[in-house]
Amino acid sequence: MRVNVNLFSFIIALISVILILILTSSNYWINLSMQILGWHPLFIVLGLTLVTFVLAVVGFKDIKGWAAMTRGIITLAVSTGLSIIVIFILFIGKLMS
């Protein structure tokens, strides 16, 4: 069975978007994560988006059609954008505390 890294990274990027929307909309999840793990949950999302970025770059080697190329470019754009947003939020949050 062959693993399609491009599709896998696209799915992880969508999960990252859903996670950031959930985590930034509710203080409950932030407090729960801080109590259980001791980390801010956006660090987990940042790690997930960085892994997604690396997988998206690796997935470019298996592209054979325009749909896969579009999916790869969207994955790179989403993971890069989310990484920048999360880094900005974490940096400003550290400055304010």
TARA-V650446 format. One record per pair of residues at least 24 apart in sequence whose C-alpha atoms are under 6 Angstrom apart, sorted by the first residue. I is the first residue (numbers start at 1). J is the second residue. If there is no record, write none. Layout:
BEGIN
i->{I:I}
j->{J:J}
END
This chain:
BEGIN
i->{5:6:6:9:9:9:10:46:49:53}
j->{59:56:59:52:55:56:75:83:79:79}
END
